[in-house]
Amino acid sequence: MRTLKVLHKSTRTRYSTTAILGKRIFSDEFDENDEQEGTKHQPIPVSPDVQVLGERSFNGSCSSMVNTADNLYNTKLSLGTSSSGKENLPPKRITHPSKWLSSPYDHNERGPLQPHEIELHRGIVALSKVEPHRSKVVVLIDKTSLFLGQLGDSFGVSGHVEAYVFNVFCRMLFRENHPRRSKTHYFFTTLGDYFLENWKSEEGRREMKRKTLRSFNGAGKALPLHESDRIFFPSVHDEHWFLFVVDIIARKFVFLDSYYEGNTPFHIGIRDLMINNFIKTWEDSNLRGMSFRKFGVEYPNMPKQIGSDACGIFALNWMQTWASRNPMQRQFTMNDVANARVRFAVDILFSIHNTEDQGKILVQNFAW
């Protein structure tokens, strides 16, 4: 059995008789056995080596450490200030697509072509070769129209995509995913022509500039350009299509090309021309300064085409699927071009945003 040791009353400390609430815990009486060297009337001398300068609450200390960690992290990334648009965003962005499709839930994968898609495409190509169907307007999206001949010639077996197809495709992407949601702008090919200075006279230059400034102003009504993540400019040079992308969130000018590398004379001759004309157009539009002169230039290593007619198909696909910060995006290769021709033609003609129904009926009646 264990015994409990009971203290004698005389051994109780003097603290037990002191009230706790509203008073000091320690007595003011001097205890000669206490090792303290001072009391209220005889304070302990302050050491010259230690001085208490202040105190901070626990919450204040945590907040201070968090702010310090954030500042160190942002300094390491060499970020700008938050007063100039999106300059404070880190330039850590993946600009190369992954080698493999890593996610089985990639929303861009719609599976193999269906028999009805193949039949509709066959009807489009066949009808586009004969009059009067060839000259018939079959696509109309927001006043942007497309003839059946242009649609069939662009998406035939070895067709070269026409500029009007890109313009209609831009409107379709706008309607399918508004810039307020997608944070992306798609511009007509005329802007790429202006950046490449494809005018024949001074009057033509002024007219192209007027249309470009009007396009910038109109796009800004849907979403201010400085608030977008990416801006796409489908462009053609020497009958070759490529994408000029202003990636604001990554602070880069990106050129997506299915044939030429960045160090080839093709791009060396147009790179600075396009970038400088874009910046000047931005400034002439009186838009918020984004320090574009500090942007880098990127040429992602994209899969290449075979032949000379698939460049437009690659460019259309990248407009729809390319994202600089998505490491799981699927590579679009030459093996996918044939099926893409079928799907692009059918998707554009039978888009719910195409208000020209006669073209749909014409192709459906031919296919079935």
C-alpha positions as CSV (number, residue, x, y, z in Angstrom):
1,M,0.0,0.0,0.0
2,R,1.3,3.5,-0.9
3,T,1.2,6.2,1.7
4,L,0.6,9.9,0.9
5,K,3.0,12.4,2.5
6,V,1.1,15.1,4.2
7,L,2.7,18.5,4.6
8,H,2.6,20.2,7.9
9,K,0.8,23.5,8.0
10,S,4.0,25.2,8.9
11,T,5.5,24.1,5.6
12,R,2.9,25.7,3.4
13,T,4.2,28.5,1.2
14,R,3.1,32.0,1.7
15,Y,1.5,32.1,-1.8
16,S,-1.6,30.1,-0.7
17,T,-2.9,32.9,1.4
18,T,-2.8,35.4,-1.4
19,A,-6.0,36.1,-3.4
20,I,-5.5,35.3,-7.1
21,L,-8.2,37.3,-8.8
22,G,-7.7,41.0,-9.0
23,K,-4.3,40.9,-7.1
24,R,-0.7,40.0,-7.7
25,I,0.1,36.4,-7.1
26,F,3.3,37.1,-5.3
27,S,3.4,38.8,-1.9
28,D,5.2,42.1,-1.4
29,E,6.7,40.9,1.8
30,F,10.4,40.4,1.9
31,D,11.5,36.8,2.4
32,E,15.1,36.5,3.6
33,N,15.3,32.9,2.3
34,D,14.3,34.0,-1.2
35,E,17.2,34.1,-3.6
36,Q,15.7,37.1,-5.4
37,E,17.8,40.2,-5.1
38,G,15.1,42.7,-5.1
39,T,11.5,43.6,-4.3
40,K,9.0,46.2,-5.2
41,H,11.0,48.7,-3.1
42,Q,14.3,47.1,-3.9
43,P,14.1,46.2,-7.7
44,I,16.5,43.9,-9.4
45,P,19.2,45.8,-11.3
46,V,18.7,45.7,-15.1
47,S,21.5,44.0,-17.0
48,P,23.3,46.3,-19.5
49,D,23.5,43.3,-22.0
50,V,19.7,42.6,-22.2
51,Q,17.1,45.2,-23.0
52,V,13.4,44.5,-23.7
53,L,12.4,46.8,-26.6
54,G,8.8,45.6,-27.0
55,E,6.6,42.6,-27.4
56,R,4.3,41.2,-30.1
57,S,1.2,38.9,-29.9
58,F,1.3,35.4,-31.3
59,N,-1.0,36.3,-34.2
60,G,1.2,39.3,-35.0
61,S,4.3,37.1,-35.1
62,C,2.6,34.6,-37.4
63,S,1.5,37.3,-39.8
64,S,4.9,38.8,-39.9
65,M,6.6,35.5,-40.7
66,V,4.0,34.8,-43.4
67,N,4.6,38.2,-45.0
68,T,8.4,37.7,-44.8
69,A,8.2,34.3,-46.5
70,D,6.0,35.7,-49.3
71,N,8.4,38.5,-49.9
72,L,11.4,36.2,-50.1
73,Y,9.5,33.9,-52.5
74,N,8.5,36.7,-54.8
75,T,12.0,38.2,-54.7
76,K,13.4,34.9,-55.8
77,L,11.1,34.8,-58.8
78,S,12.1,38.4,-59.7
79,L,8.5,39.5,-59.9
80,G,7.3,43.1,-60.7
81,T,4.9,45.2,-58.8
82,S,1.2,44.7,-58.7
83,S,0.4,48.2,-60.0
84,S,1.2,47.3,-63.7
85,G,-1.4,44.9,-64.8
86,K,-0.2,41.3,-64.4
87,E,3.5,42.0,-63.9
88,N,3.4,40.4,-60.5
89,L,2.6,37.0,-61.9
90,P,5.4,34.4,-61.9
91,P,6.9,33.5,-65.3
92,K,6.9,29.8,-64.4
93,R,4.8,28.4,-67.2
94,I,5.1,25.2,-69.2
95,T,5.2,26.0,-72.9
96,H,6.0,22.6,-74.3
97,P,3.3,19.9,-74.6
98,S,3.8,16.6,-72.9
99,K,4.9,13.6,-74.9
100,W,2.0,11.5,-73.8
101,L,-1.6,12.2,-73.0
102,S,-1.4,11.9,-69.2
103,S,-5.0,12.4,-68.3
104,P,-7.8,10.0,-69.5
105,Y,-10.3,12.9,-68.9
106,D,-8.8,15.3,-71.5
107,H,-11.8,17.3,-72.6
108,N,-10.3,17.8,-76.1
109,E,-10.5,14.1,-76.8
110,R,-13.8,13.3,-78.5
111,G,-12.9,9.8,-79.6
112,P,-12.8,8.4,-83.1
113,L,-14.7,9.8,-86.0
114,Q,-18.3,8.7,-86.3
115,P,-19.9,7.4,-89.6
116,H,-22.2,10.4,-89.8
117,E,-19.3,12.8,-89.5
118,I,-17.5,11.1,-92.4
119,E,-20.7,11.2,-94.6
120,L,-21.3,14.9,-93.8
121,H,-17.7,15.8,-94.7
122,R,-18.0,13.8,-98.0
123,G,-21.1,15.9,-98.8
124,I,-19.4,19.2,-98.0
125,V,-16.4,18.4,-100.3
126,A,-18.5,17.0,-103.1
127,L,-21.0,19.9,-103.2
128,S,-18.2,22.5,-102.9
129,K,-17.0,21.5,-106.3
130,V,-20.1,22.4,-108.3
131,E,-22.2,25.4,-109.0
132,P,-24.5,26.9,-107.8
133,H,-23.7,25.3,-104.5
134,R,-20.1,26.4,-104.5
135,S,-21.0,30.1,-104.3
136,K,-23.7,29.6,-101.7
137,V,-23.2,31.1,-98.2
138,V,-23.4,28.2,-95.8
139,V,-21.9,29.6,-92.6
140,L,-22.9,32.9,-90.9
141,I,-21.7,33.6,-87.4
142,D,-22.1,37.2,-86.2
143,K,-22.0,38.7,-89.7
144,T,-18.9,36.6,-90.6
145,S,-19.7,34.5,-93.6
146,L,-18.2,31.5,-95.4
147,F,-19.0,30.1,-98.9
148,L,-19.4,26.4,-99.4
149,G,-16.5,26.5,-101.8
150,Q,-14.2,28.0,-99.3
151,L,-15.2,25.4,-96.7
152,G,-14.8,22.5,-99.0
153,D,-11.5,23.6,-100.5
154,S,-10.0,24.3,-97.0
155,F,-10.9,20.9,-95.6
156,G,-10.5,18.6,-98.6
157,V,-7.9,15.9,-98.6
158,S,-5.0,18.3,-99.4
159,G,-6.8,21.6,-99.0
160,H,-5.0,24.8,-97.9
161,V,-7.1,26.6,-95.2
162,E,-8.4,30.0,-96.4
163,A,-8.3,33.1,-94.3
164,Y,-12.1,33.4,-94.1
165,V,-12.2,30.0,-92.4
166,F,-10.0,31.3,-89.6
167,N,-12.2,34.4,-89.2
168,V,-15.3,32.2,-88.9
169,F,-13.5,29.9,-86.5
170,C,-12.5,32.9,-84.3
171,R,-16.2,33.9,-84.0
172,M,-17.2,30.3,-83.2
173,L,-14.6,30.1,-80.4
174,F,-15.8,33.4,-79.1
175,R,-19.4,32.2,-78.9
176,E,-18.5,28.8,-77.5
177,N,-16.4,30.2,-74.7
178,H,-16.8,34.0,-74.0
179,P,-13.6,35.8,-73.2
180,R,-14.9,36.5,-69.7
181,R,-14.7,32.8,-69.0
182,S,-11.8,31.7,-71.3
183,K,-9.6,34.8,-70.6
184,T,-8.6,34.5,-74.3
185,H,-9.0,36.6,-77.3
186,Y,-9.0,35.4,-81.0
187,F,-8.4,38.0,-83.7
188,F,-9.1,37.9,-87.4
189,T,-6.2,37.3,-89.9
190,T,-6.3,40.9,-90.9
191,L,-4.4,41.8,-87.7
192,G,-1.7,39.4,-88.5
193,D,-1.4,41.0,-92.0
194,Y,-1.1,44.4,-90.4
195,F,1.6,43.2,-88.0
196,L,3.5,41.7,-91.0
197,E,3.0,45.0,-93.0
198,N,1.2,43.3,-95.8
199,W,-0.1,46.4,-97.4
200,K,0.4,47.7,-100.9
201,S,0.0,51.4,-100.5
202,E,-0.1,54.1,-97.8
203,E,-3.9,54.3,-98.1
204,G,-4.0,50.5,-97.6
205,R,-1.8,50.9,-94.5
206,R,-4.1,53.5,-93.0
207,E,-7.1,51.4,-93.7
208,M,-5.5,48.3,-92.1
209,K,-4.5,50.3,-89.0
210,R,-8.0,51.7,-88.7
211,K,-9.5,48.2,-88.7
212,T,-6.8,46.9,-86.3
213,L,-7.5,49.7,-83.7
214,R,-11.3,49.1,-84.1
215,S,-10.7,45.4,-83.5
216,F,-8.7,46.1,-80.3
217,N,-11.4,48.4,-79.1
218,G,-14.3,46.0,-79.9
219,A,-12.5,43.1,-78.2
220,G,-11.9,45.2,-75.1
221,K,-15.7,45.6,-74.6
222,A,-16.0,41.8,-74.1
223,L,-12.9,41.7,-71.8
224,P,-10.3,44.3,-71.4
225,L,-7.2,43.1,-73.3
226,H,-4.9,43.6,-70.3
227,E,-7.1,41.2,-68.3
228,S,-6.8,38.3,-70.7
229,D,-4.4,35.4,-70.3
230,R,-3.6,34.9,-74.0
231,I,-4.3,36.6,-77.3
232,F,-4.2,34.6,-80.5
233,F,-3.3,36.1,-83.9
234,P,-3.5,33.5,-86.8
235,S,-1.1,34.8,-89.4
236,V,0.0,33.8,-92.9
237,H,3.4,34.6,-94.5
238,D,4.5,33.2,-97.8
239,E,1.3,31.1,-97.9
240,H,2.3,29.4,-94.6
241,W,0.0,29.6,-91.5
242,F,1.4,30.0,-88.0
243,L,0.1,31.4,-84.7
244,F,1.4,34.5,-83.0
245,V,0.4,34.3,-79.4
246,V,0.8,37.1,-76.8
247,D,0.9,35.1,-73.5
248,I,0.3,37.8,-70.9
249,I,0.2,35.4,-68.0
250,A,3.6,33.9,-68.9
251,R,5.0,37.2,-70.1
252,K,6.1,35.8,-73.5
253,F,5.6,36.2,-77.2
254,V,5.0,32.7,-78.5
255,F,5.2,31.5,-82.1
256,L,3.6,28.2,-82.8
257,D,4.8,26.8,-86.1
258,S,4.3,23.4,-87.7
259,Y,7.1,23.7,-90.1
260,Y,9.8,26.4,-89.4
261,E,12.0,26.6,-86.3
262,G,12.7,29.9,-84.6
263,N,16.2,30.2,-85.9
264,T,15.3,29.9,-89.5
265,P,15.3,32.9,-91.9
266,F,11.5,32.6,-92.1
267,H,11.0,33.7,-88.4
268,I,14.2,35.8,-88.1
269,G,12.7,38.1,-90.8
270,I,9.3,38.6,-89.2
271,R,9.7,38.1,-85.4
272,D,10.7,41.6,-84.4
273,L,8.4,43.1,-87.1
274,M,5.3,41.4,-85.6
275,I,6.3,42.1,-82.0
276,N,7.1,45.8,-82.6
277,N,3.9,46.4,-84.6
278,F,1.8,44.7,-81.9
279,I,3.3,46.9,-79.2
280,K,2.8,50.0,-81.2
281,T,-0.9,49.1,-81.9
282,W,-1.3,48.4,-78.2
283,E,0.1,51.9,-77.4
284,D,-2.0,53.6,-80.1
285,S,-5.1,52.0,-78.5
286,N,-4.2,53.7,-75.2
287,L,-4.3,50.4,-73.4
288,R,-2.7,49.8,-70.0
289,G,1.0,49.5,-70.1
290,M,2.2,45.9,-69.7
291,S,6.0,46.3,-70.2
292,F,5.9,44.2,-73.4
293,R,9.5,45.2,-74.1
294,K,10.5,42.9,-71.2
295,F,8.6,39.9,-72.6
296,G,10.6,36.9,-73.7
297,V,10.2,35.1,-77.1
298,E,9.3,31.4,-77.1
299,Y,9.3,28.9,-79.9
300,P,7.9,25.7,-78.4
301,N,9.1,22.5,-80.0
302,M,5.8,21.5,-81.7
303,P,5.2,18.4,-83.9
304,K,5.9,19.2,-87.6
305,Q,3.8,18.8,-90.7
306,I,4.6,16.8,-93.8
307,G,4.0,18.6,-97.0
308,S,2.9,22.2,-97.4
309,D,-0.9,22.1,-97.0
310,A,-1.4,21.0,-93.3
311,C,-0.1,24.2,-91.7
312,G,-3.7,25.7,-91.4
313,I,-5.0,22.5,-89.8
314,F,-2.2,22.7,-87.1
315,A,-3.0,26.4,-86.5
316,L,-6.7,25.8,-86.1
317,N,-6.1,22.9,-83.6
318,W,-3.7,25.0,-81.5
319,M,-6.2,27.9,-81.4
320,Q,-8.7,25.5,-79.8
321,T,-6.4,23.4,-77.6
322,W,-3.1,25.0,-76.8
323,A,-2.5,26.3,-73.3
324,S,1.0,27.3,-72.2
325,R,0.6,26.1,-68.6
326,N,-1.1,22.8,-69.2
327,P,1.5,20.0,-68.9
328,M,-1.1,17.3,-70.0
329,Q,-2.1,18.7,-73.3
330,R,-2.0,16.2,-76.1
331,Q,0.3,16.5,-79.0
332,F,-1.3,17.1,-82.4
333,T,0.7,15.3,-85.1
334,M,0.5,14.7,-88.8
335,N,-1.3,11.5,-88.1
336,D,-4.3,13.5,-86.8
337,V,-4.6,15.9,-89.7
338,A,-6.9,13.8,-91.9
339,N,-9.5,13.3,-89.1
340,A,-9.1,16.9,-88.1
341,R,-10.1,18.0,-91.6
342,V,-13.4,16.1,-91.2
343,R,-14.2,17.3,-87.8
344,F,-13.4,21.0,-88.4
345,A,-15.6,21.1,-91.5
346,V,-18.5,19.4,-89.8
347,D,-18.1,21.4,-86.5
348,I,-18.1,24.8,-88.3
349,L,-21.0,24.1,-90.6
350,F,-23.2,22.5,-88.0
351,S,-22.2,24.8,-85.1
352,I,-25.2,26.0,-83.1
353,H,-23.9,29.5,-83.6
354,N,-24.2,29.2,-87.4
355,T,-27.5,30.9,-88.3
356,E,-27.5,29.9,-92.0
357,D,-29.6,26.8,-91.9
358,Q,-29.9,26.2,-95.6
359,G,-26.4,25.0,-95.9
360,K,-27.0,22.5,-93.2
361,I,-30.1,21.1,-94.9
362,L,-28.3,21.0,-98.3
363,V,-25.4,18.9,-96.9
364,Q,-27.7,16.6,-94.9
365,N,-29.9,15.9,-97.8
366,F,-26.9,15.0,-100.0
367,A,-25.4,12.7,-97.3
368,W,-28.6,10.8,-96.7
